[in-house]
Amino acid sequence: MSVAFLSHPDCGLHDTGWEHPEHVGRLRAIPSALKYHPDLFHALQHLEGRHATPEELALAHDAAYIARVEAMAADGGGRLDPDTVVSSGSWLAATAAAGCVLDAVDRVMAGTSTSAFCAVRPPGHHAVRERGMGFCLFGNVALGALYAIAQHDAQRVLIVDWDVHHGNGTQALVEHEPRIRFVSMHQWPWYPGTGAADERGPHGTLFNVPMPPGLAPSVYTDALWSAIDAATADFVPDLVLVSAGFDSLAGDPLGEFTWTAADLASIMRTLMKRADSWCDGRIIAALEGGYAPEATAEAVMAQLHVMVES
């Protein structure tokens, strides 16, 4: 099992300020935690990803919006909305975050790596075609799915989003592509207010599971698997992409789900077993939310242990 761990130093250039929930410390916590797991560290393929090009970003986003983000960064930054910062380094950070996911797609589709984890920021699952929102600039995972179809002739891509917030951007970017199925379980009602169970999309490819806060972890796990089962009943993926949002952990300041690191590791273990039977284990996880840095890093370590041991 060859597991790629992709990141890029430019992801640290996205300067939201230390008072912002999506600050650079949440990403720095991950390699810091790896130092205390030497066996895990040496089991991974450590890779510096690349930057996505504007042409690649245009698979998901409007060209005028892409140019706007680049220009805002060049002009010193600003805000896309009250929550979503663009700093002078955000263009390099956001293109690196997206590029790491594209690099991971290239690797797993070519068989260079069996699976991959992308430790990147800014996150992406709220960004829609013509604007960023909810801390997100570009739709990293949605872009990865569209890129797999465009560049690798993937015919069936499954996206699983376990972030506590609905991936409204991912949904909007992929719902018109019948070769992509999107599963999202998320707290309801909660930001951004989308993801009702009856939102199925024009091709019936959306599987939204809105859930109330504070339930037992097993209730969330069972609901997620029911949706994955429904999404794959007549659909064998060529590739699995995971929006790995660790704000679904108990105690996260921006969510009220109750999962532990062990719960999410168990979900990944089962998902990897299914990916083995579906598509020779081709699975890519990319960091989304997770706003308690130490808890997020602990959960990422658990994920990585499962990935190298599966």
SERO-4910 file (N, C-alpha, C, O; in steps of 0.05 Angstrom, whole numbers):
BEGIN
 pado doro    nc1    nc2    nc3   cac1   cac2   cac3    cc1    cc2    cc3    oc1    oc2    oc3
  Met    A     17    -24      0      0      0      0     18     25      0     32     30     20
  Ser    A     17     40    -22     33     65    -24     15     89    -19     -2     94    -36
  Val    A     19    102      3      2    125     11     17    150      8     38    154     21
  Ala    A      8    168     -9     21    194    -13     10    214      7    -14    216     12
  Phe    A     28    229     19     21    251     37     30    277     23     54    283     21
  Leu    A     11    291     12     17    315     -4     10    340     11    -11    343     23
  Ser    A     28    359      9     23    386     19     41    405      3     55    397    -15
  His    A     40    431     11     57    450     -3     62    473     16     43    483     30
  Pro    A     87    483     18     92    505     37     76    530     31     71    546     49
  Asp    A     68    534      6     53    558      0     25    558     13     13    580     15
  Cys    A     15    535     21    -10    535     35     -9    552     61    -30    561     71
  Gly    A     15    555     72     18    572     95     17    602     90     16    618    109
  Leu    A     17    610     65     17    638     58    -10    651     59    -13    676     58
  His    A    -31    635     62    -58    645     64    -62    656     92    -66    641    111
  Asp    A    -60    683     95    -59    695    122    -86    707    129    -94    728    119
  Thr    A   -101    692    145   -127    700    154   -126    715    180   -146    727    189
  Gly    A   -103    714    194   -101    725    221   -107    704    242   -123    686    238
  Trp    A    -93    706    264    -95    685    285   -122    684    299   -129    664    311
  Glu    A   -138    706    296   -165    705    308   -185    691    291   -207    685    300
  His    A   -178    686    266   -196    673    247   -196    643    252   -174    632    257
  Pro    A   -218    629    252   -218    600    257   -200    585    237   -188    565    245
  Glu    A   -199    593    212   -184    579    192   -156    592    190   -149    604    169
  His    A   -140    590    211   -113    602    212    -92    580    205    -98    556    205
  Val    A    -68    590    200    -47    572    191    -39    551    211    -28    530    204
  Gly    A    -45    556    237    -38    537    257    -51    510    255    -40    490    263
  Arg    A    -75    510    243    -89    484    240    -75    466    220    -75    441    223
  Leu    A    -61    478    200    -46    461    182    -18    454    193     -9    431    190
  Arg    A     -6    473    207     20    467    219     19    445    239     39    431    244
  Ala    A     -4    441    252     -7    421    273     -3    393    261      5    375    276
  Ile    A     -8    389    236     -8    362    224     21    352    222     27    330    232
  Pro    A     39    366    208     67    356    207     80    355    235     97    339    240
  Ser    A     72    374    252     82    373    280     75    347    294     91    335    308
  Ala    A     50    338    290     41    313    302     56    289    290     61    270    304
  Leu    A     61    290    264     75    268    251    102    262    263    112    240    262
  Lys    A    115    282    275    141    278    287    140    258    310    160    245    317
  Tyr    A    117    255    322    113    237    345    103    209    336     97    192    352
  His    A    102    205    309     94    180    298    115    171    277    109    171    253
  Pro    A    139    165    286    161    160    267    155    137    248    162    138    224
  Asp    A    142    116    257    136     93    239    117    102    217    120     95    194
  Leu    A     97    118    225     78    128    206     92    147    186     88    146    162
  Phe    A    109    165    197    123    184    180    138    169    158    137    177    135
  His    A    153    148    165    169    134    145    153    117    127    163    108    106
  Ala    A    128    111    134    111     94    117     98    110     94     88     98     75
  Leu    A     99    136     96     85    153     76    104    162     54    128    164     58
  Gln    A     92    167     31    107    181      9    103    211     14     81    221      9
  His    A    124    225     22    121    254     27    126    269      2    148    267    -10
  Leu    A    106    284     -7    109    297    -33    100    326    -31     80    332    -18
  Glu    A    114    343    -45    105    371    -48     89    372    -73     99    366    -95
  Gly    A     64    380    -71     47    382    -94     54    405   -112     74    419   -107
  Arg    A     38    410   -131     42    432   -150     20    453   -148      1    449   -132
  His    A     22    474   -164      1    494   -165    -18    487   -188     -9    479   -210
  Ala    A    -43    489   -184    -63    488   -205    -60    512   -223    -55    534   -213
  Thr    A    -64    508   -249    -63    531   -267    -91    544   -269   -111    531   -262
  Pro    A    -92    569   -279   -119    581   -283   -136    564   -302   -160    563   -298
  Glu    A   -124    552   -322   -139    535   -340   -151    511   -326   -173    503   -332
  Glu    A   -136    499   -308   -146    476   -292   -168    486   -273   -189    472   -270
  Leu    A   -164    508   -260   -185    519   -242   -211    524   -257   -233    522   -246
  Ala    A   -209    531   -283   -232    536   -299   -249    512   -305   -271    515   -316
  Leu    A   -240    488   -298   -257    464   -300   -280    467   -280   -302    455   -285
  Ala    A   -276    483   -259   -297    486   -239   -307    514   -235   -330    519   -228
  His    A   -289    534   -241   -295    561   -234   -296    580   -258   -283    575   -278
  Asp    A   -311    601   -255   -313    622   -275   -286    636   -278   -273    643   -258
  Ala    A   -278    641   -303   -252    654   -308   -250    681   -295   -229    689   -286
  Ala    A   -272    696   -295   -271    723   -283   -267    721   -253   -253    738   -241
  Tyr    A   -278    701   -240   -274    698   -211   -245    690   -206   -232    700   -187
  Ile    A   -234    672   -221   -206    663   -218   -188    688   -220   -170    691   -203
  Ala    A   -192    704   -240   -176    728   -244   -180    748   -221   -161    761   -213
  Arg    A   -204    749   -210   -209    767   -187   -193    759   -163   -181    776   -150
  Val    A   -192    733   -157   -176    724   -134   -147    730   -138   -133    740   -120
  Glu    A   -137    725   -162   -109    731   -167   -103    761   -164    -83    769   -153
  Ala    A   -121    778   -175   -117    806   -174   -119    817   -145   -103    834   -137
  Met    A   -138    806   -130   -140    815   -102   -115    809    -86   -106    825    -70
  Ala    A   -104    785    -90    -79    778    -76    -57    796    -85    -41    805    -68
  Ala    A    -55    801   -111    -33    819   -121    -36    847   -110    -16    861   -106
  Asp    A    -60    855   -104    -65    882    -93    -63    883    -62    -68    904    -50
  Gly    A    -56    861    -50    -52    861    -21    -74    847     -6    -71    844     19
  Gly    A    -96    839    -19   -116    824     -6   -142    839     -2   -145    862    -10
  Gly    A   -161    827     12   -187    837     18   -205    815     28   -195    795     39
  Arg    A   -230    818     25   -249    797     34   -270    792     12   -280    810     -1
  Leu    A   -275    766      8   -296    758    -10   -324    760      3   -344    764    -10
  Asp    A   -324    755     29   -348    759     45   -338    763     74   -313    762     78
  Pro    A   -355    768     93   -344    774    120   -327    752    132   -310    757    149
  Asp    A   -331    727    123   -316    704    134   -291    696    117   -274    682    127
  Thr    A   -290    705     92   -272    693     73   -250    714     65   -256    733     50
  Val    A   -226    709     74   -204    727     71   -188    720     46   -184    697     39
  Val    A   -179    741     32   -158    739     12   -135    756     21   -138    780     25
  Ser    A   -111    744     25    -87    759     33    -68    759      9    -74    748    -12
  Ser    A    -45    773     12    -26    774    -10    -16    747    -18     -8    744    -41
  Gly    A    -16    728      0     -6    701     -6    -28    681    -14    -22    658    -18
  Ser    A    -53    690    -15    -75    671    -19    -76    659    -46    -84    636    -49
  Trp    A    -68    673    -67    -68    661    -94    -49    637    -94    -57    616   -104
  Leu    A    -25    640    -84     -6    618    -84    -16    595    -66    -13    572    -73
  Ala    A    -28    602    -43    -38    582    -25    -61    566    -38    -62    542    -37
  Ala    A    -81    581    -50   -104    568    -60    -98    551    -85   -109    530    -89
  Thr    A    -80    561   -102    -72    545   -125    -56    521   -117    -56    500   -130
  Ala    A    -40    523    -95    -26    500    -85    -45    480    -73    -41    456    -77
  Ala    A    -65    489    -58    -84    470    -46    -98    454    -68   -101    430    -66
  Ala    A   -108    468    -88   -121    455   -110   -102    437   -125   -108    414   -133
  Gly    A    -77    447   -130    -57    432   -144    -49    406   -131    -43    386   -144
  Cys    A    -48    406   -104    -41    382    -90    -62    360    -95    -56    337    -99
  Val    A    -88    368    -96   -109    349   -101   -107    338   -130   -110    314   -135
  Leu    A   -101    356   -149    -98    347   -177    -73    329   -179    -74    309   -194
  Asp    A    -52    335   -165    -28    318   -166    -35    291   -154    -26    270   -165
  Ala    A    -51    290   -133    -59    265   -121    -76    249   -141    -73    224   -143
  Val    A    -94    262   -155   -110    248   -176    -92    236   -197    -95    213   -204
  Asp    A    -72    251   -206    -53    240   -226    -40    215   -216    -37    196   -230
  Arg    A    -31    216   -191    -16    194   -179    -33    169   -176    -24    147   -183
  Val    A    -56    172   -164    -72    148   -160    -84    137   -186    -87    112   -188
  Met    A    -90    154   -204   -100    144   -230    -78    130   -246    -84    112   -262
  Ala    A    -54    138   -242    -31    126   -256    -20    102   -241     -5     86   -252
  Gly    A    -29     98   -216    -19     76   -200      7     82   -186     19     63   -174
  Thr    A     17    106   -187     42    114   -174     38    113   -143     57    105   -129
  Ser    A     15    120   -135      7    117   -107    -20    103   -107    -37    107   -125
  Thr    A    -25     87    -86    -51     74    -84    -72     93    -73    -95     93    -83
  Ser    A    -65    109    -54    -83    128    -42    -67    153    -33    -43    153    -35
  Ala    A    -82    173    -24    -68    198    -18    -84    214      3   -108    213      4
  Phe    A    -69    229     19    -81    249     37    -68    276     31    -43    278     30
  Cys    A    -85    296     27    -75    323     20    -80    341     44   -102    348     50
  Ala    A    -58    349     56    -59    367     79    -56    396     68    -33    405     63
  Val    A    -78    409     63    -78    434     48    -97    454     61   -115    447     76
  Arg    A    -93    479     54   -111    501     60   -105    523     40    -83    524     29
  Pro    A   -124    540     35   -152    541     46   -168    517     37   -163    505     17
  Pro    A   -189    512     53   -207    490     46   -224    498     21   -220    520     11
  Gly    A   -242    480     12   -254    486    -13   -284    480    -17   -296    489    -36
  His    A   -296    465      2   -322    454     -6   -346    474     -5   -368    466    -12
  His    A   -341    499      3   -362    519      2   -359    537    -23   -378    552    -30
  Ala    A   -337    536    -37   -333    554    -60   -350    546    -83   -350    522    -91
  Val    A   -365    564    -95   -382    559   -118   -368    570   -143   -346    580   -141
  Arg    A   -381    567   -165   -367    573   -191   -357    601   -193   -335    606   -203
  Glu    A   -373    620   -183   -366    648   -188   -358    664   -163   -354    688   -164
  Arg    A   -356    650   -140   -347    664   -116   -338    644    -94   -346    621    -94
  Gly    A   -321    654    -77   -313    639    -53   -331    647    -30   -343    668    -29
  Met    A   -333    629    -10   -348    635     14   -340    614     35   -327    594     29
  Gly    A   -348    620     60   -344    600     81   -315    591     84   -310    568     88
  Phe    A   -296    610     83   -267    605     86   -255    594     60   -230    590     60
  Cys    A   -270    588     40   -261    572     17   -257    590     -8   -274    608    -13
  Leu    A   -236    586    -23   -231    601    -47   -237    585    -72   -252    594    -89
  Phe    A   -225    561    -75   -230    544    -98   -239    516    -88   -231    507    -67
  Gly    A   -256    503   -104   -268    477    -96   -249    454   -101   -251    441   -121
  Asn    A   -231    450    -82   -209    431    -87   -218    403    -94   -209    392   -114
  Val    A   -237    392    -79   -246    365    -83   -264    363   -108   -261    345   -124
  Ala    A   -282    382   -112   -298    382   -136   -281    384   -161   -285    371   -180
  Leu    A   -261    402   -159   -242    405   -181   -228    379   -187   -224    371   -210
  Gly    A   -220    364   -165   -206    339   -169   -224    319   -184   -214    303   -200
  Ala    A   -249    318   -177   -268    300   -190   -271    307   -220   -270    289   -237
  Leu    A   -275    332   -226   -278    341   -253   -252    336   -269   -253    329   -293
  Tyr    A   -230    340   -256   -204    336   -269   -200    306   -276   -189    299   -297
  Ala    A   -208    288   -257   -206    260   -262   -221    251   -287   -213    234   -302
  Ile    A   -244    264   -291   -260    258   -315   -247    269   -340   -245    256   -360
  Ala    A   -238    294   -338   -227    308   -361   -200    297   -370   -195    295   -394
  Gln    A   -183    290   -350   -156    283   -357   -151    253   -356   -132    243   -369
  His    A   -167    238   -341   -162    209   -338   -185    192   -347   -185    168   -342
  Asp    A   -205    204   -359   -228    190   -370   -242    173   -348   -254    152   -354
  Ala    A   -242    183   -323   -258    170   -303   -287    171   -310   -297    192   -319
  Gln    A   -301    149   -306   -330    148   -314   -348    150   -290   -372    157   -293
  Arg    A   -338    144   -266   -354    145   -242   -337    153   -218   -318    139   -211
  Val    A   -343    177   -207   -328    187   -184   -347    191   -161   -368    203   -164
  Leu    A   -339    181   -138   -355    184   -113   -341    204    -95   -317    202    -90
  Ile    A   -356    224    -86   -346    243    -66   -361    239    -40   -386    238    -40
  Val    A   -347    235    -18   -359    232      8   -349    256     25   -325    260     28
  Asp    A   -368    271     36   -362    295     51   -372    291     79   -397    291     84
  Trp    A   -354    288     99   -363    285    127   -357    310    144   -359    308    168
  Asp    A   -351    332    131   -349    358    145   -376    364    158   -397    356    148
  Val    A   -375    377    181   -400    383    196   -418    403    180   -442    404    186
  His    A   -406    418    162   -421    436    145   -427    424    118   -411    409    107
  His    A   -450    431    107   -456    421     80   -437    432     59   -431    456     59
  Gly    A   -428    414     42   -411    423     20   -427    434     -3   -428    423    -25
  Asn    A   -438    458      2   -455    470    -19   -440    476    -45   -451    474    -66
  Gly    A   -414    484    -42   -399    489    -66   -393    465    -82   -397    464   -107
  Thr    A   -385    443    -69   -381    418    -83   -406    409    -97   -406    402   -120
  Gln    A   -429    411    -83   -454    403    -95   -460    419   -120   -467    408   -141
  Ala    A   -457    446   -118   -463    463   -141   -444    458   -164   -452    460   -188
  Leu    A   -419    451   -158   -399    447   -180   -402    420   -194   -393    417   -217
  Val    A   -414    400   -180   -414    373   -193   -442    363   -199   -445    343   -212
  Glu    A   -463    377   -191   -490    366   -194   -499    363   -223   -517    347   -228
  His    A   -487    377   -241   -495    374   -269   -478    353   -284   -482    349   -308
  Glu    A   -460    341   -270   -443    320   -282   -452    293   -273   -447    285   -250
  Pro    A   -466    277   -290   -478    252   -281   -457    231   -273   -465    210   -261
  Arg    A   -432    235   -280   -412    215   -273   -401    219   -245   -383    204   -236
  Ile    A   -411    239   -230   -402    244   -203   -426    241   -184   -447    252   -189
  Arg    A   -422    226   -163   -442    224   -141   -430    236   -116   -407    232   -109
  Phe    A   -447    252   -102   -439    267    -79   -455    260    -55   -480    262    -55
  Val    A   -441    251    -34   -454    244     -9   -444    264     12   -420    267     16
  Ser    A   -463    277     25   -455    296     47   -473    291     71   -498    293     69
  Met    A   -461    286     94   -475    286    119   -466    310    134   -442    315    136
  His    A   -484    325    146   -477    351    157   -498    359    178   -521    350    178
  Gln    A   -490    377    196   -508    387    217   -529    404    204   -524    420    186
  Trp    A   -553    401    214   -576    416    203   -594    425    226   -601    408    243
  Pro    A   -603    449    228   -596    471    210   -569    483    219   -563    486    243
  Trp    A   -553    491    200   -526    501    205   -516    515    180   -528    512    158
  Tyr    A   -495    529    182   -483    542    158   -476    520    137   -466    499    144
  Pro    A   -482    525    111   -493    550     99   -523    549     94   -533    565     79
  Gly    A   -537    530    106   -566    529    103   -576    513     79   -599    513     73
  Thr    A   -557    499     66   -565    482     43   -562    453     51   -553    447     73
  Gly    A   -568    435     33   -564    407     37   -588    392     49   -585    373     64
  Ala    A   -612    401     42   -636    387     51   -637    359     38   -625    355     16
  Ala    A   -650    341     50   -651    313     40   -664    311     13   -657    293     -3
  Asp    A   -682    330      6   -695    329    -20   -679    343    -42   -688    345    -65
  Glu    A   -655    353    -36   -638    364    -56   -623    341    -70   -602    332    -60
  Arg    A   -633    331    -92   -622    308   -105   -607    315   -131   -593    299   -142
  Gly    A   -611    340   -141   -598    348   -165   -612    339   -190   -630    322   -189
  Pro    A   -604    351   -213   -618    345   -238   -615    316   -248   -632    306   -263
  His    A   -595    302   -238   -591    274   -246   -595    254   -223   -589    231   -226
  Gly    A   -605    264   -200   -608    247   -177   -582    236   -166   -582    215   -154
  Thr    A   -561    252   -168   -534    243   -160   -526    255   -133   -503    251   -125
  Leu    A   -543    270   -120   -537    281    -94   -550    265    -72   -574    258    -74
  Phe    A   -535    260    -51   -545    244    -28   -539    259     -3   -519    254     11
  Asn    A   -557    278      4   -553    295     27   -566    282     52   -588    272     51
  Val    A   -552    284     74   -562    273     99   -559    294    121   -539    295    135
  Pro    A   -580    311    123   -579    332    145   -586    319    171   -605    303    173
  Met    A   -570    325    192   -573    312    218   -573    333    240   -559    353    238
  Pro    A   -588    328    262   -587    346    284   -562    342    300   -549    322    298
  Pro    A   -554    362    317   -530    359    333   -534    342    357   -557    335    365
  Gly    A   -512    333    369   -512    321    395   -521    292    397   -527    282    419
  Leu    A   -523    278    374   -531    250    375   -507    232    381   -484    241    381
  Ala    A   -513    207    387   -491    187    391   -475    184    366   -486    185    344
  Pro    A   -449    180    368   -432    177    344   -442    155    325   -441    158    301
  Ser    A   -452    133    336   -461    111    319   -485    119    301   -488    108    279
  Val    A   -501    138    311   -524    147    295   -514    161    270   -525    157    248
  Tyr    A   -494    178    273   -483    192    250   -469    173    231   -472    175    207
  Thr    A   -454    154    242   -441    134    225   -460    118    209   -456    114    185
  Asp    A   -481    108    222   -501     92    208   -515    108    186   -520     98    164
  Ala    A   -521    134    191   -534    150    171   -516    155    147   -525    156    124
  Leu    A   -490    159    153   -471    163    131   -469    139    113   -470    141     89
  Trp    A   -467    115    126   -465     91    110   -490     85     94   -489     74     72
  Ser    A   -513     92    105   -538     88     90   -538    105     64   -547     95     44
  Ala    A   -527    129     66   -526    146     43   -505    136     23   -510    136     -1
  Ile    A   -482    127     33   -462    116     15   -472     91      1   -468     87    -23
  Asp    A   -486     74     16   -498     50      4   -518     57    -18   -518     45    -40
  Ala    A   -534     78    -13   -554     86    -34   -539     97    -58   -547     92    -81
  Ala    A   -518    113    -54   -504    125    -76   -489    105    -93   -486    110   -117
  Thr    A   -481     82    -82   -465     63    -97   -481     37   -103   -469     18   -112
  Ala    A   -507     37    -99   -523     13   -105   -521      5   -134   -520    -19   -140
  Asp    A   -520     25   -152   -518     19   -180   -495     35   -193   -497     43   -216
  Phe    A   -474     39   -178   -453     57   -186   -427     48   -173   -423     50   -149
  Val    A   -409     37   -189   -383     28   -180   -362     49   -186   -355     52   -209
  Pro    A   -351     63   -166   -333     85   -172   -306     76   -184   -296     55   -177
  Asp    A   -296     93   -201   -268     90   -210   -249    104   -191   -225     98   -191
  Leu    A   -259    122   -175   -243    139   -157   -261    148   -134   -285    155   -139
  Val    A   -251    149   -110   -265    159    -87   -250    184    -76   -225    182    -72
  Leu    A   -264    205    -73   -253    230    -61   -267    236    -35   -292    234    -33
  Val    A   -252    243    -14   -264    249     12   -258    278     19   -235    286     20
  Ser    A   -279    293     25   -276    319     38   -274    314     68   -295    311     81
  Ala    A   -250    313     77   -244    305    105   -246    329    123   -225    343    128
  Gly    A   -269    335    133   -273    358    151   -274    348    180   -292    334    188
  Phe    A   -254    356    195   -252    347    223   -266    365    242   -263    362    267
  Asp    A   -282    384    232   -300    399    249   -324    382    257   -342    391    272
  Ser    A   -326    358    247   -347    339    256   -339    324    281   -354    307    291
  Leu    A   -315    330    292   -306    318    317   -320    331    341   -326    355    340
  Ala    A   -325    316    361   -336    327    386   -317    349    396   -293    345    398
  Gly    A   -329    371    404   -314    393    416   -304    413    397   -292    433    405
  Asp    A   -307    409    370   -298    429    352   -314    455    356   -338    454    361
  Pro    A   -301    478    355   -315    503    361   -336    511    341   -353    528    346
  Leu    A   -335    500    317   -354    507    296   -374    485    289   -388    486    269
  Gly    A   -376    465    306   -395    443    301   -404    430    327   -393    434    348
  Glu    A   -426    414    324   -437    401    348   -442    371    343   -460    360    355
  Phe    A   -427    359    325   -427    330    322   -410    318    344   -397    332    359
  Thr    A   -411    291    345   -398    278    369   -378    257    361   -369    242    379
  Trp    A   -370    255    336   -350    235    328   -324    240    343   -316    262    350
  Thr    A   -309    218    347   -282    218    356   -263    212    333   -272    204    311
  Ala    A   -237    215    338   -217    208    318   -220    179    310   -217    171    287
  Ala    A   -226    162    330   -229    133    325   -253    128    307   -252    110    290
  Asp    A   -275    143    311   -298    139    294   -292    145    265   -299    130    247
  Leu    A   -279    168    260   -272    175    232   -252    156    220   -252    151    196
  Ala    A   -233    146    237   -214    126    227   -229    101    219   -222     88    199
  Ser    A   -248     93    234   -264     69    228   -279     72    202   -281     54    185
  Ile    A   -290     96    198   -304    101    172   -285    100    149   -291     88    129
  Met    A   -261    111    152   -241    110    131   -233     81    125   -228     74    102
  Arg    A   -230     65    146   -222     37    143   -242     22    125   -234      8    107
  Thr    A   -267     26    132   -288     12    116   -289     23     88   -293      8     69
  Leu    A   -287     50     85   -287     62     59   -264     52     42   -267     48     17
  Met    A   -241     48     54   -218     38     39   -223      9     30   -215      1      8
  Lys    A   -235     -7     47   -242    -34     39   -261    -34     15   -258    -50     -3
  Arg    A   -280    -16     16   -298    -15     -7   -283     -5    -32   -288    -15    -54
  Ala    A   -266     14    -28   -250     24    -51   -233      2    -63   -228      1    -87
  Asp    A   -223    -16    -46   -207    -38    -56   -224    -55    -75   -214    -64    -96
  Ser    A   -249    -59    -68   -266    -76    -86   -277    -60   -110   -282    -72   -131
  Trp    A   -280    -34   -107   -291    -17   -128   -269    -11   -149   -274    -14   -173
  Cys    A   -246     -1   -139   -228     13   -158   -198     10   -150   -182     28   -152
  Asp    A   -191    -14   -141   -163    -20   -134   -153     -1   -112   -129      6   -112
  Gly    A   -171      8    -95   -162     24    -72   -158     53    -78   -146     67    -61
  Arg    A   -166     63   -101   -160     91   -108   -178    110    -91   -202    113    -97
  Ile    A   -166    122    -71   -181    140    -53   -162    163    -45   -139    159    -39
  Ile    A   -174    187    -46   -159    211    -39   -175    227    -19   -199    232    -23
  Ala    A   -163    234      4   -176    251     24   -162    278     24   -137    279     22
  Ala    A   -177    299     26   -167    326     27   -178    340     51   -202    339     57
  Leu    A   -161    355     66   -170    369     90   -190    391     82   -185    407     64
  Glu    A   -212    391     97   -231    413     95   -231    428    122   -211    441    129
  Gly    A   -253    425    138   -254    439    163   -239    424    185   -226    404    180
  Gly    A   -241    435    209   -227    425    232   -213    448    246   -192    456    238
  Tyr    A   -226    459    267   -217    484    278   -207    483    306   -203    503    320
  Ala    A   -202    458    315   -187    453    340   -161    440    331   -161    415    327
  Pro    A   -139    455    327   -116    444    313   -105    417    324    -99    399    309
  Glu    A   -103    415    351    -92    390    362   -110    367    357   -101    345    350
  Ala    A   -136    371    360   -155    349    355   -156    341    326   -157    318    319
  Thr    A   -154    361    308   -153    356    279   -128    340    273   -130    320    258
  Ala    A   -105    348    283    -80    333    278    -82    304    288    -72    286    275
  Glu    A    -93    300    312    -96    273    322   -113    256    304   -107    233    299
  Ala    A   -135    268    294   -153    253    276   -139    247    249   -144    226    238
  Val    A   -123    266    239   -109    261    215    -89    238    219    -86    221    201
  Met    A    -75    237    242    -57    215    247    -72    188    247    -62    169    235
  Ala    A    -96    188    259   -112    163    259   -119    155    230   -119    132    223
  Gln    A   -127    175    214   -133    170    186   -109    158    171   -111    138    157
  Leu    A    -86    170    175    -62    161    161    -54    133    170    -45    117    153
  His    A    -56    127    195    -50    100    205    -68     80    190    -58     59    182
  Val    A    -93     86    188   -112     68    174   -104     65    145   -104     43    134
  Met    A    -96     87    132    -90     86    104    -65     69     98    -64     55     78
  Val    A    -45     71    116    -20     55    110    -23     26    119     -9      9    109
  Glu    A    -42     21    137    -45     -6    147    -66    -22    130    -66    -47    132
  Ser    A    -82     -9    115   -104    -23    100    -93    -37     76   -108    -50     61
***
